[in-house]
């Protein structure tokens, strides 16, 4: 059994804030004798002295001050718990997990999260995965909604999907790379002798996704699309890059585009969510993303901002 009750902590807090047992009693709708009894009972139960008593004046002891300080944390935690219980009862989730592909920057969602936090007390957790790992996180319930998921998504039920836009891809190499000197559509025989830079699929259970790799191809695997861009600019390999991400490097001459015999088709950028969930927070995010016609442009703009701030190519 706990020897410290929430009611006793509320009394201790009120006495300190209002300056007297009488004022605390008035605020808590208790007679002063009840306030005095509560403090005395707390001291007795804990076996410590909370107040120094000098006539009508009382002063917190060092122990009392520590109890008050830590007790206020418990009071706030109890208040937050009460509010969360009420929100759950009204349909708002306690926590909402939002997933994104690693090729996009989470800074894109700053204005959306700001707006959400202004109306909801739901905790937000941002999760980033790569390729099929992004979709797997939704299917396995690690996230509730995907914003900027690449590709069509795996077969099977349990989720709904809406295409937000399409992303084009361009085959790129550094200007000094041997493939840059070949002035014809590149085929398998041209690519085979050289290293491909690929993004590692973060999938755990589903089959990892690969795009256009040849059997036995030498590869350099990196964790994100941004890292793939960096290593291709450094001349360490070839590969397809999202055109919006590669365009600044192409414009600066850090990369050159080459035609290939098997180009990579445009790929959808999707919004997806678990259909078993129907909380008010999830509904808010679905509506917010659907009503944001520029969301894909924002996703790419913030990814490019990341490069421009020294985290990408020079």
Long-range contacts (C-beta under 8 A, 24 or more apart in sequence): 3-42, 3-45, 3-46, 4-42, 4-45, 4-46, 4-67, 4-71, 5-42, 6-74, 6-75, 6-78, 7-38, 8-38, 8-39, 8-41, 8-42, 9-71, 9-72, 9-74, 9-75, 10-75, 11-35, 11-38, 11-39, 12-39, 12-42, 12-50, 12-64, 12-67, 12-68, 12-71, 13-68, 13-71, 13-72, 13-75, 15-39, 15-58, 16-60, 16-68, 21-58, 80-121, 83-121, 84-121, 87-120, 87-121, 87-122, 90-280, 91-279, 91-280, 92-120, 92-121, 92-122, 92-279, 92-280, 92-281, 93-122, 93-144, 93-277, 93-279, 93-280, 93-281, 93-282, 94-122, 94-123, 95-122, 95-123, 95-124, 95-125, 96-122, 96-123, 96-124, 96-125, 96-144, 96-145, 96-279, 96-281, 96-282, 96-285, 97-125, 97-127, 97-142, 97-143, 97-144, 97-145, 98-124, 98-125, 98-126, 98-127, 98-143, 98-144, 98-145, 98-146, 98-147, 98-285, 99-126, 99-127, 99-128, 99-129, 99-134, 99-137, 99-138, 99-142, 99-143, 99-145, 99-146, 99-147, 99-149, 100-126, 100-127, 100-128, 100-134, 100-146, 100-147, 100-148, 100-149, 101-128, 101-129, 101-130, 101-131, 101-134, 101-148, 101-149, 101-150, 101-225, 102-128, 102-129, 102-130, 102-199, 102-202, 102-223, 102-224, 102-225, 102-226, 103-130, 103-148, 103-150, 103-199, 103-224, 103-225, 103-226, 103-242, 103-245, 103-303, 104-148, 104-299, 104-300, 104-302, 104-303, 105-299, 105-302, 105-303, 105-305, 105-306, 107-302, 107-305, 107-306, 108-148, 108-295, 108-298, 108-299, 108-301, 108-302, 109-147, 112-285, 112-288, 112-289, 112-292, 115-288, 116-281, 116-284, 116-285, 116-288, 119-284, 120-280, 120-281, 120-284, 122-281, 129-202, 129-203, 130-199, 130-200, 130-201, 130-202, 130-223, 130-224, 130-225, 131-199, 131-201, 131-202, 131-203, 131-208, 131-209, 132-201, 132-203, 132-206, 132-207, 132-208, 132-209, 133-201, 133-202, 133-203, 133-204, 134-202, 135-206, 135-272, 136-203, 136-204, 136-205, 136-206, 138-272, 138-273, 138-274, 139-206, 140-205, 141-274, 144-273, 144-274, 144-277, 144-279, 144-282, 145-271, 145-272, 145-273, 145-274, 145-282, 145-285, 145-286, 146-270, 146-271, 146-272, 146-273, 147-271, 147-285, 147-289, 147-295, 148-269, 148-270, 148-271, 148-295, 148-296, 148-299, 149-269, 149-270, 149-271, 149-272, 150-267, 150-268, 150-269, 150-270, 151-209, 151-267, 151-268, 151-270, 152-268, 152-270, 153-270, 153-272, 154-206, 157-275, 158-274, 158-275, 158-276, 159-272, 159-273, 159-274, 159-275, 160-272, 160-273, 160-275, 161-270, 161-271, 161-272, 162-270, 162-271, 162-272, 162-290, 163-268, 163-269, 163-270, 163-271, 164-268, 164-269, 164-270, 164-271, 164-289, 164-295, 164-296, 165-268, 165-269, 165-295, 165-296, 165-297, 166-266, 166-267, 166-268, 166-269, 167-242, 167-243, 167-244, 167-266, 167-267, 167-268, 167-269, 167-296, 167-300, 168-242, 168-243, 168-266, 169-240, 169-241, 169-242, 169-243, 169-263, 169-264, 169-265, 169-266, 169-267, 170-240, 170-241, 170-243, 170-246, 170-250, 170-257, 171-238, 171-239, 171-240, 171-257, 171-258, 171-259, 171-260, 171-263, 171-264, 172-232, 172-238, 172-239, 172-240, 172-241, 172-246, 172-249, 172-250, 172-255, 172-256, 172-257, 172-258, 173-232, 173-235, 173-238, 173-255, 173-256, 173-258, 174-232, 174-233, 174-234, 174-235, 174-254, 174-255, 174-256, 175-253, 175-254, 175-255, 175-256, 176-235, 177-235, 177-238, 179-238, 179-258, 180-256, 180-258, 182-258, 184-259, 185-259, 185-260, 185-261, 186-258, 186-259, 186-260, 186-261, 187-260, 187-261, 187-262, 188-214, 188-261, 188-262, 191-217, 191-238, 191-260, 192-217, 194-218, 194-237, 194-238, 195-219, 195-220, 195-236, 195-237, 195-238, 196-220, 196-237, 196-238, 196-239, 197-222, 197-228, 197-231, 197-232, 197-236, 197-237, 197-238, 197-239, 198-222, 198-228, 198-239, 199-223, 199-224, 199-225, 199-227, 199-228, 211-240, 211-264, 212-240, 212-262, 212-264, 225-303, 226-303, 226-306, 226-307, 226-311, 226-312, 229-307, 229-312, 229-313, 230-312, 230-313, 233-313, 233-314, 240-264, 242-300, 244-300, 244-303, 244-304, 245-300, 245-303, 245-304, 245-307, 248-304, 248-307, 248-308, 248-313, 249-313, 254-313, 254-314, 269-296, 269-299
